[in-house]
Every structure is written in C-alpha cells, then in structure tokens.
Amino acid sequence: MTKKQYRTIILVLGALAALGPFAIDMYLPGFPAIAKDLKTDIAHVGLSLTSYFIGIAAGQLIYGPLIDRFGRKKPLIIGLSIFVLASLGCALAPSVEWLIGLRLLLALGGCVGMVASRAMVRDLFPLKDIPNVFSTLMLVMGVAPIIAPTIGGYVTAHLGWQYIFVVLATIAAAVLFAVARLLPESRGADASISLKPRFILRDFSLVFRERTFLTYAISGSLAAAGMFAYISGSPFVFMEHFGLTDTQYGIAFAMNAAGYIIGSQFNRLLLRRNTSKQITLRVGFIQFAAAIAIVFGSVTGNLSAIGTLALLFTFMFSLGIINPNASALAMSPFTKNAGSASAILGSLQMGTGALASALVSYLHNRTMVPMTGVMALLTTLSLIVLVGYHFISRKALATSPVYEIEH
C-alpha cells in the first residue's frame, strides 16, 4: 500500500479502536455532576462504568464470529449505528439505573471497532510488522484519553453532563462515515465459517489451545486491568481525596495517558534490538515495581498527589510498552480465525477490566487503598504468568532439538 493509504488506514483503525475507550474517559469528570443530578452517589455512577466493561467483554465475543463470517465492514457499520443511538439515549437517562443499562448497550455497539481493528491489522500487515503497527495505533488511540477527560470536564462545566453523550454520538457518526468511505474491506465474507453455536465454540476452543495466545492474552489482560482499576478509582482519589477540580482531574488524567503514549512509541525503539517476548517480561517487572510502590504509599498515607501522579505515570508508561507486544504475540498464531482470536483477546481484556472496576467499587472505603491494592494484585498476577511461561519455555528449549522462533 502507498504511504497515503497506510496513514489513512491507521487513522481510521485508530479511531475505531479509540472510540470505546473514549466513551470511558470522557464522562469520568462528570461523575459528581451525574451523581448529583440523578440523586445518587459516585459509587453507584461507577456501576455504569462496570456495565460498560461487561458490555464490551460480551459484545466482542459476538462480533468475532460475525466479522469472520460476513467480512469486517458490515458488522462495523451496524455496531457503530447502535453506538450513536445508545449515546443519545444516555443523554436522556432519567435515573442511574437507566444510565447503567444504556451504557451496557453503548458498549455492545462500540466494541465492534476494537474487534475489527485488531483483526484488520492481522489481515493487512506482515507478521513481523504487527508490533510496530500496534505501537502506531497506540499513538492514535492515545490521543483519546488525553483529550477526552479535558473535553468532558469542559462540557460538564459549561453545558451539563448530558452533552457529553451528544458529543460522543457526533464523534461516532464521523467514525461511521470514515469507515464507510475510507476503510477498505480487508477480508470478505467467508461462507465456510458457520455461526451455529457448536461451530463457534469449536473455533473458540481452537484459539484457547494455542499456548502462546493463552499466555499473552491472560498476562496482557491482567496488566491492562490494572489500568481499569485506576480509571474506576481515579475520580474519587483525585477529586475527593486530593481535592482536585474536574478540570484539574482532566489534566492529571491526560498526563497519565501521555505516559501510555510515550511508552507505546518508545516500544518501537526497543523492538530494534529486542524481541517482543523479551520486552514484555522485562517491562513487566517495572510495572510491578510501580504498582507495589503506589499501594505501599497509599497504605502508609505518605503519598502526595504529585507522588501518586509520578507512580501512575510509570505504571501507564510500562503498560504502553507491554500492551502492543502482548497483543501482537497473542494474535501471531492466527490467520483465518483472526476475528475469533481478536474477540477472545478483547473479551478477556475487558472482562478482567470489568472485574477490576467492580472490585474497586465494592471495596470502596473512602481511601486510595481499593484502587491501588487492586492494581498491585493484578500486576503481580500478570508477572507470575509471564515468568512461569518463560521458565517453561526455556526448560522446553533445553530439552528439545527444535527451537522456538521468537516473535
């Protein structure tokens, strides 16, 4: 493809992948206003975040077989249309219960972009280039969490939280137009793929039998779930515990999102001299150290707002490196079933994120500990999976004449 085609495809795929996270980050500064207007508290508003994660996790399992069977674009157009309508519904929600339900529908529509974007990367680019392509996508996607809270804070302050969802509907409509007009169909319909439940389950089981997929999907999901714990707990931590305004919170959130972007681009330099497997393991230790430091500081009460931001920046910087490598390694064994593999990968990520978000809300005790404790737990489990896999792989290599190719 030409450079212009490459840039266009990356921009559209990045927008598709970013739409779901954008719908998370943009309304976070509006939590206090939503709680006040709907006569509830922030913890209950946080359940709309949990329902969103559940919708993304379940929806991706639906879209995976659909984009393998009918091609990538038709399901994209349908899902994005649902997202637009559900966004407008959220703007009109009369109660927190309605908001929770409509956020679930919003997620079921928007998650198609996350599934299709990963599958299309696998369709369009050589295997050796995929980690770099994912890193480039992270650059496009990373703009969302930087600008989304700032936009959300401004809209909430000047127009009201309902208009956050009007803006979301407008953005989704623009992405829908770009998909229809600018994005090529990377894989056409395949009538050989059955949508009968037993065949779908068979394809899913084939994905789970790939040890490489299972390892990096689980470890990457656990690492990313630490970010969702942070997202869920950060409105309380920064706006109530540290007393930041909604605008200041947007700036703090943007700083940590910038760490994620910087990490994803630094990863491109690391890939020149290291394999994705080496990078994922080594940076996993850095993320683990940051998580342990932040939970220790929150338990002892010696962590300031600046110290919290610095450690969260390190955590997000590490995740920016881990995520593209883990995703590329997980997707590497698949061609025909790339949609199903992408769906399971995304479902694991968001399902783990939903559990992390729910756990933070459940453990809420008006301190930082629920957020930081969940982050530390998930990061520790992620590192255990990686270390265990590398130990088993090295042992197998030492006893086998056939050596594994490093991706």
Secondary structure, 3 states (H helix, E strand, C coil): CCHHHHHHHHHHHHHHHHHHHHHHHCCHHHHHHHHHHCCCCHHHHHHHHHHHHHHHHHHHHHHHHHHHHHCCHHHHHHHHHHHHHHHHHHHCCCCHHHHHHHHHHHHHHHHHHHHHHHHHHHHHCCHHHHHHHHHHHHHHHHHHHHHHHHHHHHHHHHCCCHHHHHHHHHHHHHHHHHHHHHCCCCCCCCCCCCCCHHHHHHHHHHHHCCHHHHHHHHHHHHHHHHHHHHHHHHHHHHHHHCCCCHHHHHHHHHHHHHHHHHHHHHHHHHCCCCCHHHHHHHHHHHHHHHHHHHHHHHHHCCCCHHHHHHHHHHHHHHHHHHHHHHHHHHHCCCCCCHHHHHHHHHHHHHHHHHHHHHHHHHCCCCCCHHHHHHHHHHHHHHHHHHHHHHHHHHHHHHHCCCCCCCC
